[in-house]
Amino acid sequence: MILETVFGIFLTIAGGGDKSVDPASVIIKGIQTTNKIKEKKKTDELNASMHEEFYQMTKDIIYKTYYKGGQ
């Protein structure tokens, strides 16, 4: 993975094709993509947490209704 990163940076600076590439814009796009990935992970963790909490509440309601109410 480190080798690919170094090679990618080298190609960005040296210009790996016919088109001119601005290294600053590539770095900014990389930072924005990293921030989007972090935000997505936070959202997924929050959704998983909310799902677990809903599951626990439902289980508690069923337990209280079935076992406590039936006696």
C-alpha positions as CSV (number, residue, x, y, z in Angstrom):
1,M,0.0,0.0,0.0
2,I,2.9,2.4,0.8
3,L,4.4,1.6,-2.6
4,E,1.2,2.5,-4.4
5,T,0.9,5.8,-2.5
6,V,4.5,6.8,-3.3
7,F,4.1,5.8,-6.9
8,G,0.8,7.8,-7.1
9,I,2.4,10.9,-5.6
10,F,5.3,10.6,-8.0
11,L,2.9,10.3,-11.0
12,T,0.9,13.3,-9.8
13,I,3.9,15.5,-9.5
14,A,5.7,14.2,-12.6
15,G,2.6,14.2,-14.7
16,G,1.7,10.7,-15.7
17,G,-0.2,11.5,-18.9
18,D,-0.9,14.1,-21.5
19,K,-3.0,16.2,-19.2
20,S,-1.5,18.6,-16.7
21,V,-2.5,17.7,-13.1
22,D,-2.5,20.2,-10.3
23,P,-1.1,18.5,-7.2
24,A,-2.9,20.8,-4.8
25,S,-6.3,19.9,-6.3
26,V,-5.5,16.2,-6.0
27,I,-4.6,16.6,-2.3
28,I,-7.7,18.7,-1.7
29,K,-9.9,16.0,-3.4
30,G,-8.2,13.3,-1.3
31,I,-8.8,15.2,1.9
32,Q,-12.5,15.7,1.0
33,T,-12.9,12.0,0.1
34,T,-11.3,11.0,3.5
35,N,-13.7,13.3,5.3
36,K,-16.7,11.8,3.4
37,I,-15.5,8.3,4.4
38,K,-15.2,9.3,8.1
39,E,-18.7,10.8,8.0
40,K,-20.1,7.7,6.4
41,K,-18.5,5.5,9.1
42,K,-20.0,7.7,11.9
43,T,-23.4,7.5,10.3
44,D,-23.2,3.7,10.0
45,E,-22.1,3.4,13.6
46,L,-25.0,5.7,14.7
47,N,-27.5,3.6,12.6
48,A,-26.2,0.4,14.1
49,S,-26.4,1.8,17.6
50,M,-30.0,3.0,17.1
51,H,-30.9,-0.4,15.6
52,E,-29.5,-2.2,18.6
53,E,-31.3,0.2,21.0
54,F,-34.6,-0.4,19.2
55,Y,-34.1,-4.1,19.3
56,Q,-33.3,-4.0,23.1
57,M,-36.4,-1.9,23.8
58,T,-38.6,-4.2,21.8
59,K,-37.2,-7.2,23.6
60,D,-37.9,-5.6,27.0
61,I,-41.5,-4.7,26.0
62,I,-42.2,-8.3,24.9
63,Y,-40.6,-9.7,28.0
64,K,-42.5,-7.4,30.3
65,T,-45.8,-8.0,28.5
66,Y,-45.5,-11.8,28.1
67,Y,-43.8,-12.8,31.3
68,K,-44.9,-10.2,33.8
69,G,-48.4,-9.6,32.5
70,G,-49.3,-13.3,32.1
71,Q,-48.8,-14.2,35.7
